[in-house]
Amino acid sequence: MNFIDIGLYVAYLAFFIAIAALLLFPILSLVKGNIKNAKASLVGVAGLAVILLISYLVSPADQGQFYTKMNTGPGQSKLIGAGLVSTYIIFAGLVVITLYTVVVKWFK
């Protein structure tokens, strides 16, 4: 086992902990009676799911020379494309939100 394998296992562990927290905190907010915070969290989760679904639907299942060389099928190619498209969408959204925040602060 080398450092890359250890890093991958740590990344997988962090990913699954983040997913568990993403799903458990809204449920805990509902149990505690804080419906407003739970609703906001669930809207965020639903928004992320919509972005991922749209990304998957618009991503191509291309089979180029690189994919053939790496033994990647059309389904895997579509998932890779969906990951890239969703990353671009989220990054663009963050840029828009940041610019909006800066402009609003200028006028306050």
C-alpha distances in whole Angstrom, upper triangle without the diagonal:
4,7,8,6,7,10,11,11,13,15,16,17,19,21,21,23,25,26,27,29,31,32,33,35,37,38,38,41,43,43,44,47,46,46,46,43,41,43,42,38,39,41,38,35,38,38,34,35,38,36,33,35,37,34,34,37,38,35,35,33,34,32,32,31,28,27,28,26,23,24,25,28,31,29,26,28,30,28,26,30,30,27,29,32,32,30,33,36,34,34,37,38,37,39,42,42,41,44,46,46,47,50,51,50,53,56,55
4,6,6,7,9,10,11,13,14,16,17,19,20,22,23,25,26,28,29,30,32,33,35,38,38,39,41,43,43,44,47,45,46,46,42,41,43,41,38,39,40,37,35,38,37,34,34,37,35,32,35,37,34,33,37,37,34,34,33,33,32,31,30,26,26,28,25,22,24,25,28,31,30,26,27,30,27,25,29,29,26,27,31,30,28,31,34,32,32,35,37,35,37,40,40,39,42,44,43,44,47,49,48,50,53,53
4,5,5,6,9,10,10,12,14,15,16,18,20,21,22,24,26,27,28,30,31,32,35,36,36,38,41,41,42,45,43,44,43,40,39,41,39,35,36,38,34,33,35,35,31,32,35,33,31,34,35,32,32,35,36,32,33,32,32,32,31,30,26,26,28,26,23,25,25,28,31,29,26,27,29,26,24,27,28,25,26,29,28,26,29,31,30,29,33,34,32,34,37,37,36,39,41,40,41,44,45,45,47,50,50
4,5,5,6,9,10,10,12,14,15,16,18,20,21,22,24,26,27,29,30,31,34,35,36,37,40,40,41,44,42,42,42,38,37,39,37,34,34,36,32,30,33,32,29,30,32,30,27,30,32,29,28,32,32,29,30,29,29,28,27,27,23,23,25,23,19,22,22,25,27,26,22,23,25,23,21,24,25,21,22,26,25,23,26,28,27,26,30,31,30,31,35,35,34,37,39,38,39,42,44,43,45,48,48
4,5,5,6,9,10,11,12,14,15,17,18,20,21,23,24,26,27,28,30,33,33,34,36,38,39,40,42,41,41,41,38,36,38,36,33,34,35,32,30,32,32,28,29,32,30,27,30,32,29,28,32,32,29,30,28,29,28,28,27,24,23,25,23,20,21,21,24,26,25,21,23,25,22,21,24,25,22,23,27,26,24,27,29,28,28,31,32,31,33,36,36,35,38,40,40,41,44,45,45,47,50,50
4,5,5,6,9,10,11,12,14,16,17,18,20,21,23,24,26,27,28,31,32,32,34,37,37,38,40,39,40,40,36,35,37,35,32,33,34,31,29,32,32,28,29,32,30,28,31,33,30,29,33,34,31,32,31,32,31,31,31,27,26,28,27,23,25,24,27,29,28,24,26,28,24,23,26,26,23,24,28,27,25,28,30,28,28,32,32,31,33,36,35,35,38,40,39,40,43,44,44,46,49,48
4,5,5,6,9,10,10,12,14,15,16,18,20,21,22,24,25,27,29,31,31,33,35,36,36,39,37,38,37,34,33,35,33,29,30,32,28,27,30,29,26,27,30,27,25,28,30,27,27,31,31,28,30,29,30,30,30,29,26,25,27,26,22,24,23,26,28,26,23,24,26,22,21,24,24,20,21,25,23,21,24,27,25,24,28,29,27,29,32,32,31,34,36,35,36,40,40,40,42,45,45
4,5,5,6,9,10,10,12,14,15,16,18,20,21,23,24,26,28,29,30,32,34,35,36,38,36,36,36,33,32,33,31,28,29,30,27,25,27,27,24,24,27,25,22,25,27,24,24,28,28,26,27,26,27,27,27,27,23,22,25,23,20,21,20,23,25,23,19,21,22,19,18,21,21,18,19,22,21,20,23,25,23,23,27,28,26,29,32,31,31,34,36,35,37,40,40,40,43,45,45
4,5,5,6,9,10,11,12,14,15,17,18,20,21,22,24,27,27,28,30,32,33,34,36,35,35,36,32,31,32,31,27,28,30,27,25,27,28,24,25,28,26,24,26,29,26,26,29,30,28,29,28,29,29,30,30,26,25,27,26,22,23,22,25,26,24,21,23,24,21,20,23,23,20,22,25,23,22,25,27,25,26,29,30,28,31,33,33,33,36,37,37,38,41,42,42,44,47,46
4,5,5,6,9,10,11,12,14,15,16,18,20,21,22,25,26,26,28,31,31,32,34,33,33,33,30,29,31,29,26,27,29,25,23,27,27,23,24,28,26,24,27,29,27,26,30,31,29,31,30,31,31,32,32,28,27,30,29,25,26,25,27,29,26,23,25,26,22,21,24,24,20,22,25,23,21,25,26,24,24,28,28,26,29,32,31,30,34,35,34,36,39,39,39,42,44,44
4,5,5,6,9,10,10,12,14,15,16,18,20,21,23,25,25,27,29,30,31,33,32,32,32,28,27,29,27,23,24,26,23,21,24,24,20,21,24,22,20,23,25,23,23,27,27,25,27,27,28,28,29,29,26,25,27,27,23,24,23,25,26,24,20,22,23,19,18,21,20,16,18,21,19,17,21,22,20,21,24,24,23,25,28,27,27,31,32,31,33,36,36,36,39,41,41
4,5,5,6,9,10,11,12,14,15,17,18,20,22,23,24,26,28,29,30,32,31,31,31,28,26,28,26,23,23,25,22,20,22,23,19,20,23,22,19,22,24,22,22,25,26,24,26,26,27,28,29,29,26,24,27,26,23,23,21,23,24,22,19,21,21,18,17,20,19,16,19,21,19,18,22,23,21,22,26,25,24,27,30,29,29,32,34,33,35,38,38,38,41,43,43
4,5,5,6,9,10,11,12,14,16,16,18,21,21,22,24,26,26,28,30,29,29,30,26,25,27,26,22,23,25,22,20,23,24,20,21,24,24,21,24,27,25,24,28,29,27,30,29,31,31,32,33,30,28,30,30,26,27,25,27,28,25,22,25,25,21,21,24,22,19,22,24,22,21,24,25,23,24,27,27,26,29,31,30,30,33,34,33,35,38,38,38,41,43,43
4,6,5,6,9,10,10,12,14,15,16,19,20,20,22,25,25,26,28,27,27,27,24,23,25,23,20,21,23,20,18,21,22,18,19,23,22,20,23,25,23,24,27,28,27,29,29,31,32,33,33,30,28,31,31,27,28,26,28,28,26,23,25,25,21,20,23,21,18,20,22,20,18,22,23,20,21,25,24,22,25,28,26,26,30,31,30,32,35,35,35,38,40,39
4,5,5,6,9,10,10,13,14,16,18,19,20,22,24,25,26,28,26,26,26,23,21,23,21,18,19,20,17,15,18,19,15,16,19,18,16,19,22,20,20,24,25,23,26,26,28,29,30,31,28,26,29,29,25,26,24,25,25,22,20,22,21,17,17,20,18,15,17,19,17,16,19,20,17,19,22,22,21,24,26,25,25,29,30,29,31,34,34,34,37,39,39
4,5,5,6,9,10,11,12,14,16,17,18,20,22,23,24,26,25,25,26,22,20,22,21,18,18,20,18,15,18,19,16,16,20,20,17,20,23,21,21,24,26,25,27,27,29,30,32,33,30,28,31,31,27,27,25,26,26,23,21,23,23,19,19,22,20,17,20,22,19,19,22,22,20,22,25,24,23,27,29,27,28,32,32,31,34,36,36,36,40,41,41
4,5,5,6,9,10,10,12,15,15,16,18,20,20,22,24,23,23,24,20,19,21,20,16,17,20,17,15,19,20,17,18,22,21,19,22,25,24,24,27,29,28,30,30,33,34,35,36,33,31,34,34,30,31,28,29,30,27,24,27,26,22,22,25,22,20,22,24,21,20,24,24,21,23,26,25,23,27,29,27,27,31,31,30,33,35,35,35,38,40,39
4,5,5,6,9,10,11,13,15,15,17,19,20,21,23,21,21,21,18,17,19,17,14,15,17,14,12,16,17,14,15,19,18,17,20,22,21,22,25,26,25,28,29,31,32,34,35,32,30,33,34,30,31,28,29,29,26,24,25,24,21,21,23,20,17,20,21,18,17,21,20,17,19,22,21,20,23,25,23,24,27,28,27,29,32,31,32,35,36,36
4,5,5,6,9,10,12,13,14,16,18,19,21,22,21,20,21,18,16,17,16,13,13,15,13,10,13,15,12,12,16,16,15,17,20,19,19,22,24,24,27,27,29,31,33,34,32,29,32,33,29,29,27,27,27,23,22,24,22,19,20,21,19,16,19,20,17,17,21,20,17,20,23,21,20,24,25,24,25,28,29,28,31,33,32,33,36,38,37
4,5,5,6,8,11,11,12,14,16,16,18,20,19,19,20,17,15,17,17,13,13,16,15,12,15,17,15,15,19,19,18,20,23,23,23,26,28,27,30,30,33,34,36,38,35,33,35,36,32,32,30,30,30,26,25,27,26,22,23,25,22,20,23,24,21,21,24,23,21,23,26,24,24,27,28,26,28,31,31,30,33,35,35,35,38,40,39
4,5,5,6,9,10,10,12,14,15,16,18,17,17,18,14,13,15,15,11,12,15,13,11,15,17,15,16,19,20,19,21,24,24,24,27,29,28,32,32,35,36,38,40,37,35,38,38,34,35,32,32,32,29,27,29,28,24,25,26,23,21,24,24,21,21,24,23,20,22,25,23,22,25,27,24,25,29,29,27,30,33,32,32,35,37,35
4,6,6,7,9,11,12,14,15,16,18,16,16,16,13,11,13,12,8,9,12,10,8,11,13,11,12,16,16,16,18,20,20,21,24,26,26,29,30,32,34,36,38,35,33,36,37,33,34,31,31,30,27,26,27,25,22,23,24,21,19,22,22,18,18,21,20,17,20,22,20,19,23,24,21,23,27,26,25,28,30,29,30,33,35,34
4,6,6,7,9,11,12,13,15,16,15,15,16,13,10,12,13,9,8,12,11,8,11,14,12,12,16,17,16,18,21,21,22,24,26,26,30,30,33,35,37,39,37,34,37,38,35,34,31,31,31,27,26,28,26,23,24,25,22,21,24,24,20,21,24,22,20,23,25,22,22,26,27,24,26,30,29,28,31,33,32,33,36,37,36
4,6,5,6,9,10,11,12,14,14,14,15,13,10,13,14,10,11,14,13,12,14,17,16,16,20,21,20,22,25,25,25,28,30,30,33,34,37,39,41,43,40,37,40,41,38,37,35,35,34,30,29,31,30,26,28,29,26,24,27,27,23,24,27,26,23,25,28,25,25,28,29,26,28,32,31,30,33,35,33,34,38,38,37
4,5,5,6,9,10,10,12,11,12,13,9,8,11,11,8,10,13,12,11,14,16,16,17,20,21,21,23,25,26,27,29,31,31,35,35,38,40,42,44,41,39,42,43,39,39,37,37,36,33,31,33,31,28,29,30,27,25,27,27,24,24,27,25,22,24,27,24,23,27,27,24,26,29,28,27,30,32,30,31,35,35,34
4,5,5,6,9,10,11,9,9,10,7,4,7,8,6,6,10,10,10,12,14,15,15,18,20,20,21,24,25,26,28,30,30,34,35,38,40,42,44,42,40,43,44,40,40,37,37,36,32,32,33,31,28,29,30,26,25,28,27,23,24,27,24,22,24,26,23,23,27,26,24,26,29,27,26,30,32,30,30,34,34,33
4,5,5,6,9,10,10,10,12,10,7,10,12,9,9,13,14,12,14,17,17,17,20,22,22,23,26,27,27,29,32,32,36,36,39,42,44,46,43,41,44,45,41,41,38,38,37,33,33,34,32,29,31,32,28,27,30,29,26,27,29,27,25,28,30,27,26,30,30,27,29,33,31,30,33,35,33,34,38,38,37
4,5,5,6,9,9,10,12,10,8,12,13,11,12,15,16,15,17,20,20,20,23,25,25,26,29,30,30,32,35,35,39,39,42,44,46,48,46,43,46,47,44,43,41,40,40,36,35,37,35,32,33,34,31,29,32,32,28,29,31,29,27,29,31,28,28,31,31,28,30,33,32,30,34,36,34,34,38,38,36
4,5,5,6,5,7,9,7,5,9,10,9,10,14,14,14,16,19,19,20,23,24,25,26,28,30,31,32,34,35,39,40,43,45,47,49,47,44,47,48,45,45,42,42,41,37,37,38,36,33,34,35,31,30,32,32,28,28,31,29,26,28,30,27,26,30,29,26,28,31,29,28,31,33,31,31,35,35,33
4,5,5,6,5,9,8,6,9,11,11,10,14,15,15,16,19,20,20,22,25,25,26,28,30,31,32,35,36,39,40,43,46,48,50,48,45,48,49,46,46,43,42,41,37,37,39,36,33,35,35,32,31,33,33,29,30,32,30,27,30,31,28,28,32,31,28,30,33,31,30,34,35,33,33,37,37,35
4,5,8,9,12,11,9,12,15,14,14,17,19,18,19,22,23,23,26,28,28,29,32,33,33,35,37,38,42,42,46,48,50,52,50,47,50,51,48,47,44,44,43,39,39,41,38,35,37,38,34,33,36,35,32,33,35,33,30,33,35,31,31,35,34,31,33,36,35,33,37,38,36,36,40,40,38
4,6,8,11,10,10,13,15,14,15,18,19,19,21,24,24,25,27,29,30,31,33,35,35,37,39,40,44,45,48,50,52,54,51,49,52,53,50,49,46,46,45,42,41,43,40,37,39,40,36,35,37,37,33,34,36,34,31,33,35,32,31,34,34,31,32,36,34,32,35,37,34,35,38,38,36
4,6,9,9,9,11,14,14,15,17,19,19,20,23,24,25,27,29,30,31,33,34,35,37,39,40,44,45,48,50,52,55,52,50,53,54,51,51,47,47,46,42,42,43,41,38,40,40,36,35,38,37,33,34,36,33,31,33,35,31,31,34,33,30,32,35,33,31,35,36,33,34,37,37,35
4,6,6,6,9,11,11,13,15,16,17,19,20,22,23,25,26,28,29,31,32,33,35,37,38,42,43,46,49,50,53,50,48,51,52,49,49,46,46,44,41,40,42,39,36,38,38,34,33,35,34,31,31,33,31,28,30,31,28,27,31,30,26,28,31,29,27,31,32,29,30,34,33,31
4,6,5,6,9,10,10,12,14,15,16,18,20,21,22,24,25,26,28,30,31,32,34,36,39,41,44,47,49,51,49,47,50,51,48,48,44,44,42,39,39,40,37,34,36,36,32,32,34,32,29,30,32,29,26,29,30,26,26,30,28,25,28,30,28,27,30,31,29,30,33,33,31
4,5,5,6,9,10,11,13,14,15,17,19,20,21,23,25,26,27,29,30,32,33,35,38,40,43,46,48,50,48,46,49,51,47,48,44,44,42,39,38,39,36,34,35,35,31,31,32,31,27,28,30,27,24,27,27,24,24,27,25,22,24,27,24,23,27,28,25,26,30,29,27
4,5,5,6,9,10,11,12,14,15,17,19,20,21,23,24,26,27,29,30,32,33,37,38,41,44,46,48,46,44,47,48,45,45,42,42,40,37,36,37,35,32,33,33,29,28,30,29,25,26,27,25,22,24,25,22,21,25,24,21,23,25,23,22,25,27,24,25,29,29,27
4,5,5,6,9,10,11,12,14,15,16,18,20,21,22,24,26,27,28,30,32,35,37,40,42,44,47,44,42,45,46,43,43,40,39,38,35,34,35,33,30,31,31,28,27,29,28,24,25,27,25,22,25,26,22,22,26,25,22,25,27,25,24,28,29,27,28,32,32,30
4,5,5,6,9,10,10,12,14,15,16,18,20,21,22,24,26,27,28,30,34,35,38,41,43,46,44,41,45,46,43,43,39,39,37,34,34,35,32,29,31,31,27,26,28,27,23,24,26,23,21,24,24,21,21,25,24,21,24,26,24,23,27,28,26,27,31,30,29
4,5,5,6,9,10,10,12,14,15,17,19,20,21,23,24,26,27,29,32,34,37,40,41,44,42,40,43,44,41,42,38,38,36,33,33,33,30,28,29,29,25,24,26,25,21,22,23,20,18,21,21,18,18,21,20,17,20,22,20,20,23,24,22,24,27,27,26
4,5,5,6,9,10,11,12,14,15,17,18,20,21,23,24,26,27,31,32,35,38,39,42,39,37,41,42,39,39,36,35,34,31,30,31,28,26,27,27,23,22,24,23,19,20,22,20,17,20,21,18,18,21,21,18,20,23,22,21,24,26,24,25,29,29,28
4,5,5,6,8,10,10,12,14,15,16,18,20,21,22,24,26,29,31,34,36,38,41,39,36,40,41,38,38,34,34,32,29,29,30,27,24,26,26,22,22,24,23,19,20,22,20,17,21,22,19,19,23,22,20,23,25,24,23,27,28,27,28,31,32,31
4,5,5,6,9,10,10,12,14,15,16,18,20,21,22,24,28,30,33,35,37,40,38,36,39,41,38,38,34,34,32,29,29,29,26,24,25,25,21,21,23,21,17,19,20,17,15,19,19,16,17,20,19,17,20,23,21,21,24,25,24,26,29,29,28
4,5,5,6,9,10,11,12,14,15,16,18,20,21,22,26,28,31,34,35,38,36,34,37,38,35,36,32,32,30,27,27,27,24,22,23,22,19,18,20,18,15,16,18,15,12,16,17,13,14,18,17,15,18,20,19,19,22,24,23,24,27,28,27
4,5,5,6,9,10,11,12,14,15,17,18,20,21,25,26,29,32,34,36,34,32,35,36,33,33,30,29,28,25,24,25,22,20,21,21,17,17,19,18,14,16,18,15,13,17,18,15,16,20,20,18,20,23,22,22,26,27,26,28,31,31,31
4,5,5,6,9,10,10,12,14,15,16,18,20,23,25,28,31,33,36,34,32,35,36,34,33,30,29,27,24,24,25,21,19,21,21,17,17,19,17,14,16,18,15,14,18,18,16,17,21,20,19,22,24,23,23,27,28,27,29,32,32,32
4,5,5,6,9,10,11,12,14,15,17,18,22,24,27,30,32,35,33,30,34,35,33,33,29,29,26,24,24,24,21,19,20,19,15,15,17,15,12,14,15,12,11,14,15,12,14,17,16,15,18,20,19,20,23,24,24,26,29,29,29
4,5,5,6,9,10,10,12,14,16,16,20,22,25,27,29,32,30,28,31,32,30,30,26,26,24,21,21,21,18,16,17,16,13,12,14,13,9,11,13,10,9,13,14,12,13,17,16,16,18,21,20,21,24,25,25,27,30,31,31
4,5,5,6,9,10,11,12,14,15,19,20,23,26,28,31,29,27,30,32,29,28,25,24,22,19,19,20,17,14,16,16,12,12,15,13,10,13,15,13,12,16,17,15,17,20,20,19,22,24,24,25,28,29,29,31,33,34,34
4,5,5,6,8,10,11,12,14,18,20,23,26,28,31,29,27,30,32,30,29,26,25,22,20,20,20,17,15,17,16,12,13,15,13,10,13,14,11,12,15,16,14,16,19,18,18,21,23,22,24,27,28,27,30,32,33,33
4,5,5,6,9,10,11,12,16,18,21,24,26,29,27,25,28,30,28,28,24,23,21,19,18,18,15,13,15,13,10,10,12,9,6,9,10,8,8,12,12,11,13,16,16,16,19,21,20,22,25,26,26,28,30,31,32
4,6,5,6,9,10,10,14,16,19,21,23,26,24,22,25,27,24,24,21,20,18,15,15,15,12,10,12,11,7,8,10,9,6,9,11,9,10,13,14,14,16,18,19,19,22,24,24,25,28,29,29,31,33,35,35
4,5,5,6,9,10,13,15,18,21,24,27,25,23,26,28,26,25,21,20,17,15,15,15,12,11,13,12,8,10,13,11,9,13,14,12,13,16,17,16,19,21,21,22,24,26,26,27,30,31,31,34,36,37,37
4,5,5,6,8,12,14,17,21,23,26,25,23,26,28,26,26,22,21,18,16,17,16,12,12,14,11,8,11,12,9,8,12,12,10,12,15,15,14,18,19,19,20,23,24,24,26,29,29,30,32,34,35,36
4,5,5,6,10,12,15,18,20,23,21,19,23,25,23,23,19,18,15,14,14,13,9,9,10,8,5,7,8,5,5,9,10,8,11,13,13,14,17,18,19,20,22,24,24,26,28,29,30,32,34,35,36
4,6,5,8,10,13,16,18,22,20,18,21,23,21,20,17,15,13,10,11,11,7,7,9,7,5,8,10,8,8,12,13,12,14,17,17,18,20,22,22,23,26,27,28,30,32,33,34,36,38,39,40
4,6,8,10,13,17,19,23,22,19,22,25,23,22,19,17,13,12,14,13,9,10,12,10,8,11,13,10,11,14,15,13,16,19,18,19,22,23,23,25,27,28,29,31,33,34,34,37,39,39,41
4,6,10,12,16,18,21,21,19,21,24,23,22,19,17,14,13,14,12,9,11,12,9,8,11,11,8,10,13,13,12,15,17,17,18,21,22,22,23,26,27,27,30,31,32,33,36,37,38,39
4,7,9,12,14,18,17,15,18,20,19,19,15,14,11,11,11,9,6,8,8,5,5,9,9,7,10,12,12,12,15,17,17,18,21,22,23,24,27,27,28,31,32,33,34,37,38,39,41
4,5,9,11,15,15,13,15,18,17,17,13,12,9,10,11,8,6,9,9,7,8,12,11,10,13,15,15,16,19,20,20,22,24,25,26,28,30,31,32,34,36,36,38,40,41,43,44
4,7,10,13,13,10,12,15,15,14,10,8,5,7,8,5,4,8,9,8,10,12,13,13,15,17,18,19,21,23,23,25,27,28,29,31,33,34,35,37,39,39,41,43,44,46,47
4,6,10,10,8,10,13,13,13,10,9,6,9,10,6,7,11,10,9,12,14,14,14,17,18,18,20,23,23,24,26,28,29,30,32,34,34,36,38,39,40,42,44,45,47,49
4,7,8,6,7,10,11,10,8,7,6,10,10,7,10,13,12,11,15,16,16,17,20,21,21,23,25,26,27,29,31,32,33,35,36,37,39,41,42,43,45,47,48,50,52
4,5,5,6,9,10,11,10,10,10,13,13,10,12,15,13,13,16,18,16,18,21,21,21,24,26,26,27,30,31,31,33,35,36,37,39,41,42,43,45,47,48,50,52
4,6,5,6,9,10,10,12,12,16,15,12,15,17,15,16,19,20,19,21,24,24,24,26,29,28,29,32,33,33,35,38,38,39,41,43,44,45,47,49,50,52,54
4,5,5,6,9,9,11,12,15,13,11,14,15,13,14,17,17,16,19,21,21,22,24,26,26,27,30,31,31,33,36,36,37,39,41,42,43,45,47,48,50,52
4,5,5,6,5,7,9,11,9,7,11,13,11,12,15,16,15,17,20,20,21,24,25,25,27,29,30,31,33,35,36,37,39,41,42,43,45,47,48,50,51
4,5,5,6,8,10,13,11,10,14,15,14,15,18,19,19,21,24,24,25,27,29,29,31,33,34,35,37,39,40,41,43,44,45,47,49,50,52,54,55
4,6,8,11,13,15,14,13,16,17,15,17,20,20,20,23,25,25,26,28,30,30,32,34,35,35,38,40,40,41,44,45,46,48,50,51,52,54,56
4,6,9,12,14,11,11,14,15,13,15,18,18,18,21,23,22,24,26,28,28,30,32,33,34,36,37,38,40,42,43,44,46,48,49,50,52,54
4,6,10,12,10,10,14,14,13,16,18,18,19,22,23,24,25,28,29,29,31,33,34,35,38,39,40,42,43,45,46,48,49,51,52,54,55
4,7,8,6,6,10,11,10,12,15,15,16,18,20,21,22,24,25,26,28,30,31,32,34,36,37,38,40,42,43,45,46,47,49,51,52
4,6,5,6,9,10,11,12,14,16,17,18,20,21,23,24,26,27,29,30,32,33,35,36,38,39,41,42,44,45,47,48,50,52,53
4,6,5,6,9,10,10,12,14,15,16,18,20,21,22,24,26,27,28,30,31,33,34,36,37,39,40,42,43,45,46,48,50,51
4,5,5,6,9,10,11,13,14,15,16,18,20,21,22,24,26,27,29,30,31,33,35,36,37,39,41,42,43,45,47,48,49
4,5,5,6,9,10,11,12,14,15,17,19,20,21,23,24,26,27,29,30,32,33,35,36,37,39,41,42,44,45,47,48
4,5,5,6,9,10,11,12,14,15,17,18,20,21,23,24,26,27,29,30,32,33,35,36,38,39,41,42,44,46,47
4,5,5,6,9,10,10,12,14,15,16,18,20,21,22,24,26,27,28,30,31,33,34,36,37,39,40,42,44,45
4,5,5,6,9,10,10,12,14,15,16,18,20,21,22,24,26,27,28,30,31,33,35,36,37,39,41,42,43
4,5,5,6,9,10,11,13,14,16,17,19,20,21,23,25,26,27,29,30,32,33,35,36,38,40,41,43
4,5,5,6,8,10,11,12,14,15,16,18,20,21,23,24,26,27,28,30,32,33,34,36,38,39,41
4,5,5,6,8,10,10,12,14,15,16,18,20,21,22,24,26,27,28,30,32,33,34,36,38,39
4,6,5,6,9,10,11,12,14,15,16,18,20,21,22,24,26,27,29,30,31,33,35,37,38
4,5,5,6,9,10,11,12,14,15,17,18,20,21,23,24,26,27,29,30,32,33,35,37
4,5,5,6,9,10,11,12,14,15,17,18,20,21,22,24,26,27,28,30,32,33,35
4,5,5,6,8,10,10,12,14,15,16,18,20,21,22,24,26,27,29,30,32,33
4,6,5,6,9,10,11,12,14,15,16,18,20,21,23,24,26,27,29,31,32
4,6,5,6,9,10,11,12,14,15,17,18,20,21,23,24,26,27,29,31
4,5,5,6,9,10,11,12,14,15,16,18,20,21,22,24,26,27,29
4,5,5,6,9,10,10,12,14,15,16,18,20,21,23,25,26,27
4,5,5,6,9,10,11,12,14,15,17,18,20,21,23,25,26
4,5,5,6,9,10,11,12,14,15,17,18,20,21,23,25
4,5,5,6,9,10,10,12,14,15,16,18,20,22,23
4,5,5,6,9,10,10,12,14,15,17,19,20,21
4,5,5,6,9,10,11,12,14,15,17,19,20
4,5,5,6,9,10,11,12,14,15,17,19
4,6,5,6,9,10,10,12,14,16,17
4,5,5,6,9,10,11,13,15,16
4,5,5,6,9,10,11,13,15
4,5,5,6,9,10,11,13
4,6,5,6,9,10,11
4,6,5,6,9,10
4,5,5,7,9
4,5,5,7
4,5,5
4,6
4
